[in-house]
Amino acid sequence: MRPFAFETVDTIDGALMAARQTASESVARQPGSGNTVQFLAGGTTLVDLMKLDVMRPTLLIDLNALQRSELGRIERSPEGLRLGALVRMAEAADDAQIKRDFPAIAQSLNLAASPQIRNMASLGGNVLQRTRCTYFRDVSYQECNKRNPGSGCAAIDGFNRTHAVLGTSDACIASYPGDFAQALIAFDATVEVAGPRGRRTIPFSSLHRLPETTPDVETTLQSGEMILSFTVPSGPWTRRSVFLKVRDRESYEFALTSAVVGLDLEDQYVRSARIALGGVAAVPWRARDAEELLVGKILTEEMLEGAADAAFANARTHDDNAFKVELGKRTLIRALEQAAEMEI
């Protein structure tokens, strides 16, 4: 791990001021040096990547003194749910109202990592976690456009069993590893961020960027911005919702495939469907074509298979990950069946 400065702040404005000042000083010393500031909450991803020499911040800004502020609160209303960025994964997963009204959110958090990590990891940090691609995390591999822009993608011709089949590009096929983000994108969540230009709210679906030709630019966050909260509007599909995760072992493992499904049913007919896929895409992935196919239909075996085919119609496979298409389809069908059978 490389040397870094450490600063604790007790206000949001203090955090933003420290980030802005350090970023300005870094650019003055070395133009084009990029963002050398990182906000620290649980540190369950960031510290790992610093130890691996993948991330090399010069300043860590510790936000944990803000735990009792708006960043650390869960707020509920008839309109929906607001989750502060410093809420711990375990706290949200164990919340009785979230379990009842947003079960897919609780399940996506409860099935992630280990109890120890869930007790430490923050929701804001969770959605920003970076890929588990071996070629990204091992700096002995030079060919990684996400880590070394312009160097190539070793995974394309290497071992790519866990890599993405949706949303990839010729520059990167790394998969997005998170689970919670699939629930947020399925339920049309928004994210509030703060930075040098003040606060702004964006659709969660706009937070992550497809790799295209610049896989090193992973989000639309501007320099010095930090996530404050997530807002999830409630609806019939949030209560009748399921998160299903398929992985190599039962616990402490990332998804090979996963699905978030939310349904609004009336007399067995689908009034509205929400579908997101995990483990198979470069970013949190909304399967809108599959959703549209189901509206106004009864969930027959034929319709379920049609939705699964639509969800993976644009899949692009490589030598080791072609199995993910069929596995992903089966995962989605099973999640749709489980959601339809729920008693609410």
Secondary structure, 3 states (H helix, E strand, C coil): CCCCEEEECCCHHHHHHHHHHHHHHHHHHCCCCCCCEEEECCCCCHHHHHHCCCCCCCEEEECHHHCCCHHHCEEEECCEEEEECCCEHHHHHCCHHHHHHCHHHHHHHHCCCCHHHHHHCEHHHHHCCCCCCHHHHCCCCCCECCCCCCCCEHHHHCCCCCCCCECCECCECCCCCCCHHHHHHHCCCEEEEEECCEEEEEEHHHCECCCCCCCCCCECCCCCCEEEEEEEECCHHHHCEEEEEECCCCCCCCCCEEEEEEEEEECCEEEEEEEEEECCECCCEECHHHHHHHCCCECCHHHHHHHHHHHCCCCCCCCCCCHHHHHHHHHHHHHHHHHHHCCC
